[in-house]
């Protein structure tokens, strides 16, 4: 094509010619091989295993010996070194304290306590809030005194609170049987106060009902 012919062509014709040339070039490329794209590069990346990264000591502030790094992958806290829950000496201590498990047969108890000793029941379950001397306390909340408290003269008042709970105090409906509630009520009346009335399991039975409150005192 000579110079005169090129000069005579309009800009519109030149544009059409360039577009046609580019289309031919792209078609040739697609026929030869699939073009590499950003998406295809991402598909080729291997997913990162964060757990393996941690186990291999890659976290900052975690230092491992060559022997530890060569060992089979494991958690930073080696669970195999932890005692089985049932054999945990700390758990056994608290189970014995609160008699959750029978100390002889190791069977789960229906109630939270085994003893019918009112003094032990009080000091294990009540003194944490009302104090061992029964004088109550102020702190994150108000824990009313049970000692020198004229309300304790009514055994049914105390039994009713043990069964149903009261405000922030939980219900002991599912944790103590009738004999145990009678025993702790007797201790509160006789030892923390000077009331001589006898408290029996039959007294508790009169107030016990079949619909215990939830464990949350607000229920």
C-alpha positions, 0 to 999 in steps of 0.5 A: 500500500503506497503513501497516497492510498494511506492518506486517502483512508479515513480514521474510521477505517483505520480503527476498524483495521486495528480492531480486526488485527487485535482479534486475530492475535487474541484468537491465535493465542487462545488456540495455542494455550490457555492464558494464565490469569489471577484466578488460575494462580490462586488455584495453584496455591496450597492452602495453609494449615494453621494448626500444622504451623503452630505445631511446628513451632512457627508461632512467635514466642514459642521455642522448641528444641530440635528433638521436639521439632523432629517429633510427630506433630502435637499440640503445644499443650501435650494432652497425654501428660494431663491426668484423666478427669476421673483421676484428677486429684484436685477433682477428687478433693472437691468431690470428697469435700462436697460429697458429690461421689460416694467416698467408698463406692465412688458412685455418683450421688443423687444429692450433692451431699451424703452426710446428715451432719447439720454442722458439716452441711452448714460449713460446706454449703452455707458458710461461703456466703453467710460466714462460718460464724453466721454473721453474714457479710457485705461485698459484691452483694449482701449476705444476711446474717443467720446468727442472732436472727429472729427469722430463724425462730421459724423452722418453716421459714428456713426450710422454705428458703432451702427448698426454693432459694431466695433472691441471690441464694440458690435452691437446695431442692435438688442438692439436699434430701429431707433429712439433710435440710432438717439437719442444717435447719436444726444447726442454724436454729440451735447453734447459730441462735438459741431456739430449741424447737426440733426439726424433722424430715417430716417438717421438710416433707410438708413443704417440699414440692415436685417442681424445683426451681432452676439452678439460676436464683433469678428463675 
